[in-house]
Amino acid sequence: MIKEDRIRNSFANKTWQEIKVKDSWQIFKIMSEFVDGFEKLAKIGPCVSIFGSARTAEDHPSYLLTVEIARLLAEKGYGVISGGGPGIMEAANKGAYEAGGKSVGLNIDLPFEQFHNRYIDRDKLLEFNYFFVRKVMFMKYSQGYIVMPGGFGTMDELFEAITLIQTGKIARFPIVLVGSGYWGGLIDWIKNTMLSHGNISEEDLNLYRIVDTPEDAVEHIFRFYDKYLLKPNF
């Protein structure tokens, strides 16, 4: 019913004054989220974002794998940024928190699905109403991306990172997909369909790496920074 009401409201006639007032206030709300995010994240230092499903249970192998990846990153001095919620996001924050590293959560306000997890540093929890503002924070303040199995939101974050790197909008930071069994079909489609139709180039296939172990995931991040100097995003 709520979804149907939102669709009906989108077609309802509105006066110019109603449109102007609503849009003007929305701009200020968007600006406030950007300002809050920039102020809190500007000094966190090198961080790696970990993406993945909010629906992953605590005893799932992907959850346990994520805890270990985050722990290894934190022990090397990297902060960990997650989407702030349950599942893989919680596992990422848990691994960083328990290893004494920086644990950042960029939580999104959803009506029935997501609440921030308890492993986020108190001064590094941000709440967002807008997905696009939240994605800017992921891309702007991360120096690497580790992608665990997930759904549509994880795909959105993965391809956002790939697109910004491909187009040169951010530096060529490492993207690691964990779980060849999960990601293999998608990568085959990218190679056999997207590439064969000429919609991407051969070199674009080098923008990501698929691994299966926590050690291989973090080693790719570490090797990258042994070779390249840290670059600011945007």
Residue frames as qw, qx, qy, qz and C-alpha x, y, z in Angstrom:
[[0.000, 0.885, 0.466, 0.000, 0.00, 0.00, 0.00],
 [0.307, -0.785, 0.101, 0.528, 2.79, 2.43, 0.87],
 [0.388, -0.147, 0.600, 0.684, 4.51, 1.77, -2.47],
 [0.201, 0.596, 0.687, 0.365, 1.24, 2.27, -4.36],
 [0.128, -0.921, -0.285, 0.233, 0.64, 5.56, -2.53],
 [0.359, -0.583, 0.318, 0.655, 4.09, 6.80, -3.49],
 [0.324, 0.175, 0.695, 0.617, 3.41, 5.97, -7.15],
 [0.056, 0.794, 0.586, 0.150, 0.06, 7.77, -7.07],
 [0.261, -0.861, -0.096, 0.426, 1.60, 10.81, -5.37],
 [0.428, -0.292, 0.449, 0.728, 4.28, 11.03, -8.04],
 [0.178, 0.392, 0.663, 0.612, 1.55, 11.63, -10.65],
 [0.100, -0.800, -0.534, 0.255, -0.47, 14.08, -8.55],
 [0.283, 0.751, 0.141, 0.580, -0.68, 17.67, -9.77],
 [0.522, -0.532, -0.283, 0.604, 1.33, 20.11, -7.67],
 [0.140, 0.985, 0.101, -0.010, 1.47, 23.85, -7.73],
 [0.562, 0.611, -0.280, 0.482, 4.72, 25.61, -8.61],
 [0.275, -0.725, 0.377, -0.507, 4.98, 26.86, -5.04],
 [0.909, -0.312, 0.228, -0.158, 4.67, 23.32, -3.64],
 [0.899, 0.311, -0.061, 0.303, 7.37, 22.07, -5.99],
 [0.289, 0.739, -0.289, 0.536, 9.66, 25.01, -5.25],
 [0.497, -0.670, 0.358, -0.421, 9.37, 24.72, -1.48],
 [0.967, -0.172, 0.184, -0.037, 9.83, 20.94, -1.40],
 [0.823, 0.414, -0.085, 0.379, 12.81, 20.93, -3.75],
 [0.103, 0.797, -0.309, 0.509, 14.49, 23.86, -2.01],
 [0.637, -0.593, 0.383, -0.308, 14.34, 22.18, 1.41],
 [0.989, 0.050, 0.104, 0.090, 15.54, 18.92, -0.12],
 [0.563, 0.662, -0.260, 0.421, 18.66, 20.68, -1.40],
 [0.227, -0.730, 0.442, -0.470, 19.51, 21.78, 2.15],
 [0.890, -0.294, 0.298, -0.180, 19.01, 18.23, 3.46],
 [0.902, 0.352, -0.038, 0.247, 21.33, 16.86, 0.77],
 [0.279, 0.758, -0.337, 0.483, 23.92, 19.54, 1.51],
 [0.530, -0.653, 0.392, -0.372, 23.83, 18.76, 5.22],
 [0.977, -0.088, 0.192, 0.022, 24.57, 15.09, 4.56],
 [0.714, 0.548, -0.149, 0.410, 27.53, 16.00, 2.35],
 [0.023, -0.787, 0.356, -0.504, 28.91, 18.45, 4.93],
 [0.755, -0.499, 0.338, -0.259, 28.55, 15.99, 7.81],
 [0.976, 0.127, 0.096, 0.151, 30.20, 13.24, 5.79],
 [0.542, 0.668, -0.219, 0.461, 33.10, 15.40, 4.64],
 [0.241, -0.771, 0.372, -0.458, 33.77, 16.69, 8.16],
 [0.823, -0.398, 0.356, -0.193, 33.77, 13.26, 9.80],
 [0.952, 0.151, 0.209, 0.165, 35.65, 11.33, 7.14],
 [0.396, 0.881, -0.221, 0.137, 38.27, 13.85, 6.04],
 [0.066, -0.737, 0.628, -0.243, 40.83, 12.71, 8.64],
 [0.926, -0.207, 0.230, -0.218, 40.26, 8.97, 8.89],
 [0.243, -0.567, 0.742, 0.261, 43.36, 8.03, 6.86],
 [0.321, 0.237, -0.802, -0.445, 43.74, 5.13, 4.41],
 [0.617, 0.054, 0.593, -0.515, 40.62, 2.97, 4.37],
 [0.111, 0.025, -0.890, -0.442, 39.23, 0.02, 2.45],
 [0.641, 0.014, 0.117, -0.758, 35.50, -0.31, 1.80],
 [0.084, -0.004, 0.996, 0.042, 33.95, -3.75, 2.17],
 [0.573, 0.063, -0.154, -0.803, 30.66, -4.32, 0.35],
 [0.183, -0.022, -0.981, -0.059, 28.26, -7.25, 0.72],
 [0.434, -0.461, -0.621, -0.462, 24.80, -8.46, 1.62],
 [0.333, -0.407, 0.385, -0.758, 22.89, -7.26, 4.68],
 [0.870, -0.144, -0.078, -0.465, 21.15, -10.66, 4.78],
 [0.638, 0.306, -0.681, 0.187, 24.21, -12.80, 5.55],
 [0.779, -0.591, -0.150, -0.147, 23.89, -14.69, 8.84],
 [0.287, -0.824, 0.475, -0.111, 26.61, -14.64, 11.51],
 [0.719, -0.273, 0.635, 0.070, 27.44, -18.33, 11.00],
 [0.777, 0.620, 0.106, -0.031, 27.65, -18.07, 7.20],
 [0.797, -0.050, 0.167, 0.578, 31.11, -18.71, 5.68],
 [0.338, 0.658, 0.169, 0.652, 31.01, -15.31, 3.93],
 [0.398, -0.885, -0.031, -0.241, 30.43, -13.57, 7.27],
 [0.802, -0.504, 0.166, 0.275, 33.37, -15.35, 8.90],
 [0.696, 0.290, 0.226, 0.617, 35.54, -14.68, 5.84],
 [0.097, 0.836, 0.127, 0.525, 34.72, -10.98, 6.04],
 [0.593, -0.803, 0.055, -0.004, 35.62, -10.77, 9.74],
 [0.816, -0.232, 0.236, 0.473, 39.02, -12.25, 8.93],
 [0.498, 0.548, 0.233, 0.630, 39.61, -9.91, 5.97],
 [0.158, -0.909, -0.067, -0.381, 38.76, -6.86, 8.06],
 [0.736, -0.644, 0.113, 0.174, 41.01, -8.07, 10.88],
 [0.768, 0.043, 0.242, 0.592, 43.97, -8.48, 8.52],
 [0.266, 0.732, 0.190, 0.598, 43.40, -5.02, 7.07],
 [0.400, -0.891, -0.022, -0.213, 43.17, -3.42, 10.52],
 [0.818, -0.446, 0.142, 0.334, 46.36, -5.14, 11.68],
 [0.623, 0.222, 0.249, 0.707, 48.17, -3.51, 8.76],
 [0.166, -0.345, -0.150, 0.911, 46.84, -0.09, 9.71],
 [0.127, -0.238, -0.548, -0.792, 43.97, 0.25, 7.26],
 [0.412, 0.143, 0.462, -0.772, 40.59, 1.52, 8.41],
 [0.087, 0.257, 0.922, 0.275, 37.51, -0.38, 7.25],
 [0.371, 0.151, 0.046, -0.915, 34.40, 1.27, 5.85],
 [0.088, 0.282, 0.947, 0.122, 31.12, -0.63, 5.61],
 [0.227, -0.462, -0.469, -0.718, 27.52, 0.24, 4.89],
 [0.195, -0.323, 0.447, -0.811, 26.94, 0.23, 8.63],
 [0.778, -0.165, -0.060, -0.603, 24.19, -2.38, 8.74],
 [0.812, -0.269, 0.494, -0.156, 23.92, -6.11, 9.50],
 [0.921, 0.373, 0.103, 0.040, 25.28, -9.10, 7.59],
 [0.767, 0.287, -0.020, 0.574, 28.54, -8.59, 5.70],
 [0.052, 0.794, -0.083, 0.601, 28.60, -4.96, 6.82],
 [0.679, -0.684, 0.155, -0.219, 28.54, -6.00, 10.46],
 [0.948, -0.078, 0.067, 0.302, 31.24, -8.60, 9.82],
 [0.532, 0.577, -0.068, 0.616, 33.49, -5.94, 8.28],
 [0.219, -0.785, 0.185, -0.550, 33.08, -3.61, 11.24],
 [0.871, -0.476, 0.083, -0.085, 33.47, -6.47, 13.70],
 [0.889, 0.131, -0.040, 0.437, 36.80, -7.60, 12.27],
 [0.313, 0.629, -0.138, 0.698, 38.19, -4.06, 12.30],
 [0.468, -0.730, 0.092, -0.490, 36.82, -3.23, 15.75],
 [0.918, -0.392, 0.049, 0.019, 38.11, -6.37, 17.44],
 [0.803, 0.188, -0.033, 0.564, 41.56, -5.83, 15.90],
 [0.364, -0.655, -0.150, 0.645, 41.69, -2.29, 17.26],
 [0.311, 0.132, 0.438, 0.833, 41.42, -0.63, 13.85],
 [0.265, 0.217, 0.061, -0.938, 39.26, 2.20, 12.61],
 [0.154, 0.352, 0.919, 0.092, 35.72, 0.98, 12.03],
 [0.193, 0.202, -0.076, -0.957, 33.53, 3.27, 9.91],
 [0.249, 0.420, 0.873, -0.011, 29.82, 2.79, 9.17],
 [0.179, 0.098, -0.252, -0.946, 27.88, 4.63, 6.49],
 [0.222, 0.337, 0.886, -0.230, 24.37, 3.60, 7.41],
 [0.185, -0.175, -0.472, -0.844, 21.36, 4.21, 5.16],
 [0.399, 0.114, 0.533, -0.737, 17.93, 4.94, 6.57],
 [0.338, -0.070, -0.794, -0.501, 15.60, 2.19, 5.28],
 [0.589, -0.344, 0.022, -0.731, 12.04, 1.70, 6.57],
 [0.922, -0.225, 0.055, -0.311, 12.06, -2.05, 7.28],
 [0.919, 0.263, -0.243, 0.167, 15.56, -3.41, 6.77],
 [0.668, 0.300, -0.338, 0.591, 18.60, -1.74, 8.22],
 [0.453, -0.889, 0.025, -0.065, 19.87, -0.56, 11.59],
 [0.298, 0.741, -0.560, 0.220, 23.50, 0.22, 12.31],
 [0.870, -0.120, -0.451, 0.157, 25.57, -2.52, 13.91],
 [0.576, -0.817, -0.005, 0.028, 27.35, -2.29, 17.28],
 [0.817, -0.174, 0.154, 0.528, 30.93, -2.60, 15.99],
 [0.379, 0.727, 0.135, 0.556, 31.21, 0.90, 14.51],
 [0.388, -0.092, -0.331, 0.855, 33.38, 3.49, 16.26],
 [0.010, -0.738, -0.567, 0.366, 31.07, 5.98, 17.92],
 [0.001, 0.731, -0.090, -0.677, 32.66, 8.96, 16.19],
 [0.001, 0.293, -0.721, -0.628, 32.66, 7.23, 12.78],
 [0.249, 0.450, 0.857, -0.009, 28.98, 6.41, 12.37],
 [0.171, 0.197, -0.179, -0.949, 27.11, 8.40, 9.74],
 [0.406, 0.452, 0.765, -0.214, 23.42, 8.16, 8.90],
 [0.030, 0.161, -0.473, -0.866, 22.19, 8.90, 5.35],
 [0.583, 0.451, 0.450, -0.505, 18.81, 9.36, 3.75],
 [0.611, 0.701, -0.169, -0.326, 20.18, 9.48, 0.22],
 [0.935, 0.005, 0.266, 0.234, 21.94, 6.56, -1.44],
 [0.621, 0.669, 0.002, 0.409, 23.83, 8.81, -3.85],
 [0.160, -0.876, 0.332, -0.311, 25.36, 10.88, -1.03],
 [0.813, -0.423, 0.398, -0.035, 26.41, 7.70, 0.74],
 [0.894, 0.300, 0.183, 0.279, 28.03, 6.34, -2.42],
 [0.303, 0.858, -0.204, 0.361, 30.07, 9.51, -2.80],
 [0.471, -0.740, 0.432, -0.208, 31.47, 8.91, 0.69],
 [0.931, -0.076, 0.339, 0.112, 32.40, 5.32, -0.17],
 [0.750, 0.536, 0.111, 0.371, 34.20, 6.40, -3.33],
 [0.112, 0.907, -0.177, 0.364, 35.80, 9.55, -1.97],
 [0.377, -0.729, 0.490, -0.292, 37.30, 8.13, 1.21],
 [0.936, -0.119, 0.331, 0.023, 38.30, 4.60, 0.19],
 [0.091, 0.716, -0.622, -0.304, 41.62, 3.54, -1.23],
 [0.139, 0.151, -0.958, -0.199, 40.46, 0.05, -2.13],
 [0.717, -0.035, 0.034, -0.696, 37.27, -2.01, -2.43],
 [0.023, -0.107, 0.994, -0.031, 36.62, -5.58, -1.32],
 [0.628, 0.005, -0.178, -0.758, 33.36, -7.01, -2.61],
 [0.258, -0.047, 0.937, -0.231, 31.76, -9.96, -0.87],
 [0.047, -0.364, -0.856, -0.364, 28.69, -11.84, -2.13],
 [0.140, 0.371, 0.408, -0.823, 25.64, -9.58, -2.12],
 [0.395, 0.621, 0.676, -0.030, 22.53, -8.42, -3.92],
 [0.367, 0.800, 0.315, 0.356, 21.47, -5.43, -5.98],
 [0.237, -0.968, 0.080, 0.033, 23.02, -2.91, -3.58],
 [0.660, -0.450, 0.452, 0.397, 26.37, -4.69, -3.70],
 [0.614, 0.399, 0.489, 0.473, 26.22, -4.75, -7.52],
 [0.112, 0.961, 0.186, 0.173, 25.47, -1.04, -7.52],
 [0.410, -0.851, 0.274, 0.178, 28.50, -0.28, -5.35],
 [0.730, -0.130, 0.517, 0.429, 30.77, -2.60, -7.35],
 [0.520, 0.544, 0.451, 0.479, 29.91, -1.09, -10.72],
 [0.071, -0.996, -0.059, -0.022, 30.04, 2.43, -9.32],
 [0.526, -0.672, 0.398, 0.336, 33.66, 1.84, -8.31],
 [0.659, 0.114, 0.574, 0.472, 34.54, 0.19, -11.63],
 [0.348, 0.813, 0.376, 0.276, 32.91, 3.00, -13.62],
 [0.174, -0.978, 0.086, 0.081, 34.67, 5.79, -11.73],
 [0.574, -0.484, 0.519, 0.407, 38.04, 4.07, -12.12],
 [0.616, 0.353, 0.586, 0.390, 37.42, 3.23, -15.79],
 [0.252, 0.874, 0.293, 0.296, 36.54, 6.86, -16.57],
 [0.517, 0.269, -0.243, 0.775, 39.40, 8.29, -14.53],
 [0.325, -0.771, -0.137, -0.530, 37.20, 10.06, -12.00],
 [0.649, -0.697, 0.296, -0.078, 39.06, 8.41, -9.14],
 [0.016, 0.637, -0.764, -0.105, 42.52, 6.84, -8.97],
 [0.754, 0.148, -0.585, -0.259, 42.96, 3.24, -10.05],
 [0.422, -0.436, 0.653, -0.453, 42.45, 1.70, -6.64],
 [0.129, 0.105, -0.980, -0.114, 42.25, -2.09, -6.28],
 [0.737, -0.075, 0.034, -0.670, 38.90, -3.87, -6.52],
 [0.052, 0.216, -0.972, 0.073, 38.82, -7.39, -5.09],
 [0.771, -0.126, -0.193, -0.593, 35.87, -9.76, -5.57],
 [0.199, -0.336, 0.876, -0.283, 35.87, -12.54, -2.98],
 [0.647, 0.162, 0.675, -0.317, 34.35, -15.87, -3.99],
 [0.079, 0.268, -0.710, -0.646, 34.99, -17.26, -7.46],
 [0.064, 0.326, 0.941, 0.060, 31.97, -19.52, -7.14],
 [0.121, 0.725, 0.504, -0.454, 29.73, -16.52, -6.56],
 [0.127, 0.772, -0.132, -0.609, 31.25, -14.03, -9.00],
 [0.394, -0.160, 0.767, 0.481, 32.35, -16.44, -11.74],
 [0.364, 0.580, 0.712, 0.155, 29.09, -16.31, -13.69],
 [0.091, 0.945, 0.151, -0.276, 29.01, -12.51, -13.69],
 [0.231, -0.669, 0.497, 0.502, 32.63, -12.27, -14.83],
 [0.435, 0.123, 0.805, 0.384, 32.01, -14.81, -17.60],
 [0.294, 0.795, 0.531, 0.007, 29.08, -12.67, -18.81],
 [0.064, -0.900, 0.135, 0.410, 31.24, -9.54, -18.73],
 [0.309, -0.424, 0.688, 0.501, 33.89, -11.28, -20.83],
 [0.328, 0.194, 0.865, 0.327, 31.62, -13.19, -23.21],
 [0.179, 0.768, 0.607, 0.094, 28.87, -10.63, -23.69],
 [0.083, -0.944, -0.061, 0.314, 29.91, -7.10, -22.73],
 [0.332, -0.566, 0.523, 0.543, 33.40, -7.45, -24.21],
 [0.426, 0.172, 0.779, 0.426, 32.31, -9.34, -27.32],
 [0.225, 0.827, 0.508, 0.083, 29.72, -6.63, -28.08],
 [0.450, 0.410, 0.014, 0.793, 32.42, -3.98, -27.82],
 [0.331, -0.852, -0.245, -0.322, 30.86, -2.24, -24.82],
 [0.534, -0.789, 0.266, 0.144, 34.07, -2.47, -22.77],
 [0.476, 0.708, -0.521, 0.002, 37.72, -2.86, -23.72],
 [0.848, 0.046, -0.494, 0.187, 40.09, -5.74, -23.01],
 [0.317, 0.310, -0.514, 0.734, 42.04, -3.67, -20.49],
 [0.515, -0.449, 0.085, -0.725, 38.87, -3.08, -18.44],
 [0.902, -0.190, -0.376, -0.097, 39.07, -6.73, -17.40],
 [0.605, 0.143, -0.488, 0.613, 42.14, -5.78, -15.35],
 [0.200, -0.574, 0.123, -0.784, 40.20, -3.38, -13.14],
 [0.754, -0.431, 0.222, -0.443, 39.28, -6.15, -10.67],
 [0.246, 0.356, -0.896, 0.102, 40.70, -9.32, -9.18],
 [0.845, -0.288, -0.190, -0.408, 38.83, -12.47, -8.05],
 [0.155, 0.396, -0.829, 0.364, 40.15, -14.35, -5.00],
 [0.720, -0.330, -0.551, -0.263, 38.90, -16.97, -2.58],
 [0.679, -0.335, -0.485, 0.437, 40.86, -16.48, 0.64],
 [0.258, -0.948, -0.127, 0.134, 41.25, -13.62, 3.13],
 [0.581, -0.480, 0.317, 0.576, 45.02, -13.71, 2.64],
 [0.443, 0.274, 0.547, 0.656, 44.74, -13.29, -1.13],
 [0.024, 0.880, 0.432, 0.197, 42.18, -10.50, -0.75],
 [0.324, -0.919, 0.036, 0.222, 44.34, -8.34, 1.50],
 [0.644, -0.250, 0.415, 0.593, 47.58, -9.28, -0.28],
 [0.403, 0.576, 0.469, 0.535, 46.23, -7.69, -3.46],
 [0.147, -0.970, -0.161, -0.106, 45.56, -4.49, -1.50],
 [0.582, -0.697, 0.227, 0.352, 48.99, -4.55, 0.13],
 [0.655, 0.071, 0.457, 0.598, 50.82, -5.26, -3.14],
 [0.256, 0.817, 0.360, 0.371, 49.08, -2.33, -4.76],
 [0.232, -0.970, 0.023, -0.068, 50.34, 0.08, -2.11],
 [0.711, -0.408, 0.336, 0.464, 53.82, -1.35, -2.21],
 [0.550, 0.289, 0.489, 0.613, 53.87, -0.32, -5.87],
 [0.094, 0.684, 0.328, 0.644, 51.89, 2.94, -5.95],
 [0.097, 0.021, -0.415, 0.905, 51.83, 6.02, -3.80],
 [0.064, 0.598, 0.737, -0.310, 48.55, 6.87, -2.10],
 [0.067, 0.253, 0.345, 0.901, 46.51, 9.28, -4.22],
 [0.276, 0.257, 0.470, -0.798, 43.65, 11.49, -3.04],
 [0.296, 0.482, 0.810, 0.153, 40.25, 10.64, -4.45],
 [0.220, 0.883, 0.413, 0.031, 38.39, 13.06, -6.73]]
